[in-house]
Amino acid sequence: MNERNGSALPLELLQLKEPKVIKPLLGMGHVLSGTLIGLEMHPIRVEVACRRGPSSFQLAGLAEAAVREARIRVQSALRCLGIELDEYSLTVSLAPANLKKRGSGLDLALALAVLIAIGRLKQEFLEDTFIIGELGLDGALRGVPGVLPLLQGAAKQGSVRALIPAHNAAEGQLLQNSRVSAVQHLKDIVLAHKTKQSLPTLTPSDLLGFCAPAELLEDVQGQAAAKRALIIAAAGAHHLLMIGPPGAGKSLLARRLPALLPPLNLDEALEAMAIRSIAGLLGDSRNLDATPTFRAPHHTVSDIGLVGGSTPPRPGEISLAHQGVLFLDELPEFRRSALEALRQPLEEH
């Protein structure tokens, strides 16, 4: 009865509404991956929570367009394996959430985290494993740039195993103290888990390859003073400025400076090749290249092209010439702003 007017309240108002039933989690999965900011690897933890329900795929964690499109590639790749995601509601978190994620290198990690969440893979199978790679619509793995510095950073973070695309196997072989597996297809990982077998690991390459320069200083006749200046510059790692009339042989001599430099040691070669890997210039070499780099940009190069930068940060000609020679032919023709940008790197060697 209502205490104020004595009228009875309707029965439906007296009944409390039942709380909305939230469907429990079907499963959770997480794997380790990473992204490059400049030359530094930042670890990324890919986490997936899965529920039964209407098909959805939510992605959180400051993901840019290429990362957000990963859900399309992952769904198509899993469909080729006979795994449909239509009955699952998936929530993906890329931690840390305040770090921007770029590129397609998180595809493989995302697909494997989804497989763990829906119960197709065991979490222990990929524990302490660093994963990087782009997925094709059929599940084939495609190479990504910067695998060598990513693997180096992962090793420093404590990862003892790594999964990379077969296209980047040459970079994986350059790592000495980690077990790196190069995979051609997503189904290879699923099959290895199903048969309880370990994925084959790459044999580390400890060979330092050296390609003798074709342009040698002894091929130049005369110019004794200029030759002596080149030898002193090579011996002490000094900067060198050559001034003279056209046709005097300045460029001819400068291009022979790398022939005077000694081969790189192991650490120097790894540093140089890591930078070239980020720029996509490493190729398919299976040996550490101990040849000093020689870079000769055109005088129309932009400031960013010379010193690096942009969004995301990319190495410039200064970085690409690390452990080698940066040759600026026709120096007065370079734009003033580009030459001003060189001042600090030259001062700091």
URNOR-V306191 format. One record per backbone hydrogen bond with DSSP energy under -0.5 kcal/mol. NH is the residue of the N-H (numbers start at 0). CO is the residue of the C=O. If there is no record, write none. Layout:
nh:NH co:CO
nh:NH co:CO
This chain:
nh:1 co:6
nh:5 co:1
nh:12 co:9
nh:13 co:9
nh:13 co:10
nh:14 co:10
nh:21 co:19
nh:22 co:20
nh:25 co:49
nh:26 co:49
nh:28 co:47
nh:30 co:45
nh:31 co:128
nh:32 co:43
nh:34 co:41
nh:36 co:39
nh:38 co:36
nh:39 co:36
nh:41 co:34
nh:43 co:32
nh:44 co:94
nh:45 co:30
nh:45 co:43
nh:46 co:44
nh:46 co:92
nh:47 co:28
nh:48 co:90
nh:49 co:26
nh:50 co:88
nh:51 co:23
nh:52 co:86
nh:55 co:87
nh:57 co:89
nh:59 co:91
nh:63 co:100
nh:66 co:63
nh:67 co:63
nh:68 co:64
nh:69 co:66
nh:70 co:67
nh:71 co:68
nh:72 co:68
nh:73 co:69
nh:74 co:70
nh:75 co:71
nh:76 co:72
nh:77 co:73
nh:78 co:74
nh:79 co:75
nh:80 co:76
nh:80 co:77
nh:81 co:78
nh:82 co:77
nh:83 co:81
nh:87 co:84
nh:88 co:50
nh:89 co:55
nh:89 co:87
nh:90 co:48
nh:91 co:57
nh:92 co:46
nh:93 co:59
nh:94 co:44
nh:94 co:92
nh:98 co:95
nh:99 co:97
nh:100 co:61
nh:106 co:103
nh:107 co:132
nh:109 co:105
nh:110 co:106
nh:111 co:107
nh:112 co:108
nh:113 co:109
nh:114 co:110
nh:115 co:111
nh:116 co:112
nh:117 co:113
nh:118 co:115
nh:119 co:114
nh:120 co:114
nh:124 co:121
nh:125 co:121
nh:125 co:122
nh:126 co:123
nh:128 co:125
nh:129 co:160
nh:130 co:31
nh:131 co:162
nh:132 co:104
nh:133 co:141
nh:135 co:139
nh:138 co:135
nh:140 co:183
nh:141 co:133
nh:145 co:276
nh:146 co:143
nh:149 co:145
nh:150 co:146
nh:151 co:147
nh:152 co:148
nh:153 co:149
nh:154 co:150
nh:155 co:151
nh:156 co:152
nh:157 co:153
nh:157 co:154
nh:158 co:153
nh:159 co:127
nh:160 co:127
nh:161 co:178
nh:162 co:129
nh:163 co:180
nh:165 co:182
nh:167 co:164
nh:168 co:165
nh:170 co:167
nh:171 co:167
nh:172 co:168
nh:173 co:170
nh:174 co:171
nh:178 co:159
nh:179 co:177
nh:180 co:161
nh:182 co:163
nh:182 co:180
nh:185 co:138
nh:187 co:184
nh:188 co:184
nh:188 co:185
nh:189 co:185
nh:190 co:186
nh:191 co:187
nh:192 co:188
nh:193 co:189
nh:194 co:190
nh:195 co:192
nh:196 co:191
nh:201 co:179
nh:203 co:201
nh:204 co:172
nh:205 co:203
nh:208 co:206
nh:208 co:287
nh:211 co:209
nh:215 co:213
nh:218 co:215
nh:219 co:216
nh:226 co:222
nh:227 co:223
nh:228 co:224
nh:229 co:225
nh:230 co:226
nh:231 co:227
nh:232 co:228
nh:233 co:229
nh:234 co:230
nh:235 co:231
nh:236 co:232
nh:237 co:232
nh:247 co:244
nh:252 co:248
nh:253 co:249
nh:254 co:250
nh:255 co:252
nh:256 co:253
nh:258 co:255
nh:259 co:256
nh:260 co:256
nh:260 co:257
nh:263 co:289
nh:268 co:264
nh:269 co:265
nh:270 co:266
nh:271 co:267
nh:272 co:268
nh:273 co:269
nh:274 co:270
nh:275 co:271
nh:276 co:272
nh:277 co:273
nh:278 co:274
nh:279 co:276
nh:280 co:275
nh:281 co:275
nh:284 co:281
nh:287 co:206
nh:289 co:208
nh:289 co:287
nh:294 co:324
nh:300 co:297
nh:305 co:301
nh:306 co:302
nh:307 co:303
nh:308 co:313
nh:313 co:308
nh:316 co:304
nh:317 co:305
nh:319 co:315
nh:320 co:316
nh:321 co:318
nh:323 co:320
nh:324 co:292
nh:326 co:294
nh:326 co:324
nh:327 co:325
nh:328 co:326
nh:332 co:329
nh:333 co:330
nh:334 co:298
nh:338 co:334
nh:339 co:335
nh:340 co:336
nh:341 co:337
nh:341 co:338
nh:342 co:339
nh:344 co:340
nh:345 co:341
nh:346 co:342
nh:347 co:343
nh:348 co:345
